[in-house]
């Protein structure tokens, strides 16, 4: 199964992200927009693996080394045809990601260790005629838990399902 570790948005952050999607649609941006139930902040992508217990162990270990913290939405950006909403610089989040990467490597996972760019994807395969004027509603949340997510296609739709979680200490 295809797995990743993530932070799921709370309701106010989800509403703000949906507001950004609405603003893009009103500008005529054609794209595959992220469905509300799929919005998330990816912390680590594990890819195809059946090693759920190892992923859970790494997630729990990283959660134990972090306390709840705040994050805030910041700006909109793009990677090629992918549109995202970024987060304000956050040292606690960066520390959590490093701890998570260390724990995953100790569990034998092959993960990409590079510069982490905190973002929430709002659209893929975006097509636009001009510059995108991103609208970000002010929103933030207290991160209190991590989620282990499964990614699969159901009836042609990409579906993310939480299969485990760990509370920050």
C-alpha positions in Angstrom: 0.0 0.0 0.0 1.1 3.6 -0.6 1.8 5.4 2.7 2.7 8.9 4.0 2.8 10.7 7.3 0.9 13.9 7.6 -0.8 16.6 9.6 -4.5 16.9 8.9 -6.0 20.4 9.0 -8.6 21.4 11.6 -11.9 22.9 10.4 -10.8 26.6 10.3 -7.7 25.8 8.3 -9.7 23.6 6.0 -12.2 26.5 5.4 -9.3 28.8 4.6 -7.8 26.3 2.1 -11.2 25.9 0.5 -11.4 29.7 0.2 -8.1 29.7 -1.7 -9.4 27.0 -4.0 -12.6 29.1 -4.6 -10.4 32.1 -5.4 -8.4 30.1 -8.0 -11.6 28.8 -9.6 -13.0 32.4 -9.8 -9.8 33.4 -11.7 -10.6 30.7 -14.2 -7.7 28.4 -13.2 -8.5 24.9 -14.6 -7.0 22.2 -12.4 -7.6 19.0 -10.5 -8.5 20.5 -7.2 -7.8 18.7 -4.0 -11.0 17.5 -2.5 -11.6 18.8 1.1 -11.2 15.3 2.7 -7.8 15.0 1.0 -6.2 18.3 2.3 -3.1 17.6 4.4 0.5 18.7 5.1 2.8 15.8 4.1 5.7 15.3 6.5 7.2 12.2 4.9 6.3 10.1 1.9 7.0 6.4 2.4 5.7 5.1 -1.0 4.7 1.5 -1.6 5.2 -0.5 1.6 3.4 -3.0 3.8 5.5 -1.9 6.8 2.7 -0.3 8.7 4.1 -1.2 12.2 7.5 0.3 11.4 5.8 3.5 10.2 3.6 3.6 13.3 6.7 3.1 15.5 8.6 5.9 13.8 5.6 8.2 14.1 5.1 7.5 17.8 8.8 8.0 18.5 8.7 11.4 16.7 5.5 12.4 18.4 7.0 11.7 21.8 9.9 14.1 21.1 7.5 17.0 20.2 5.0 19.0 22.1 1.9 20.6 20.4 2.7 23.7 18.4 1.1 26.3 16.3 1.3 26.8 12.5 -0.1 29.5 10.3 -0.9 29.6 6.6 1.2 32.1 4.8 1.2 32.4 1.0 0.3 30.6 -2.2 2.9 29.2 -4.6 3.5 26.7 -7.4 5.8 23.9 -8.3 5.3 23.6 -12.1 1.6 22.8 -12.5 1.1 22.1 -8.8 -0.5 24.9 -6.7 0.0 25.0 -2.9 -0.5 27.0 0.2 2.6 27.4 2.3 3.1 27.8 6.0 5.0 30.5 7.9 8.5 29.5 8.9 8.2 27.3 11.9 11.1 25.9 13.8 9.0 23.4 15.8 7.6 21.9 12.6 11.2 21.6 11.1 12.4 19.9 14.3 9.4 17.5 14.1 10.2 16.6 10.5 13.9 16.0 11.3 12.9 13.8 14.2 10.4 11.9 12.0 13.0 11.4 9.3 15.6 10.1 11.8 13.0 7.7 13.3 12.0 6.5 9.8 15.6 5.9 8.8 16.2 4.0 12.0 13.2 1.8 11.0 14.9 1.1 7.7 12.7 3.3 5.5 14.3 4.8 2.4 13.1 8.4 2.5 14.0 11.6 0.7 16.1 13.8 3.1 16.1 17.2 1.6 15.0 20.7 2.5 11.5 20.4 3.8 9.1 22.9 2.2 5.9 23.0 4.3 3.0 23.2 2.0 -0.5 21.9 1.4 -1.4 21.0 -2.2 -4.6 22.6 -3.3 -4.4 21.8 -7.1 -2.6 19.6 -9.5 -2.3 20.0 -13.3 -3.2 23.7 -13.1 -3.7 25.6 -16.3 -3.9 29.4 -16.3 -3.5 32.1 -18.8 -1.8 34.6 -16.5 -0.3 35.0 -13.1 -2.2 33.5 -10.2 -3.4 35.9 -7.6 -3.5 33.7 -4.5 -5.9 34.5 -1.7 -5.1 33.1 1.7 -7.5 33.6 4.5 -5.8 34.1 7.8 -5.8 30.8 9.6 -3.7 28.7 11.9 -4.0 25.7 14.1 -2.5 23.9 17.0 -0.9 20.6 15.8 -1.6 18.0 18.4 -1.2 14.7 16.4 0.4 13.0 13.5 -1.4 10.8 11.0 -0.3 7.7 9.1 -2.2 7.9 5.8 -2.9 5.4 3.1 -3.3 6.6 -0.5 -5.4 4.7 -3.0 -7.7 5.1 -6.0 -11.3 4.3 -5.6 -13.7 4.6 -8.6 -11.1 6.8 -10.3 -10.7 9.2 -7.3 -7.6 9.6 -5.2 -8.6 8.8 -1.6 -6.5 9.3 1.6 -7.5 7.3 4.6 -6.0 7.7 8.1 -4.9 4.3 9.3 -3.1 5.4 12.5 -2.2 8.5 14.6 0.0 9.5 17.4 -0.5 12.4 19.8 2.3 14.9 20.4 3.3 14.8 24.0 
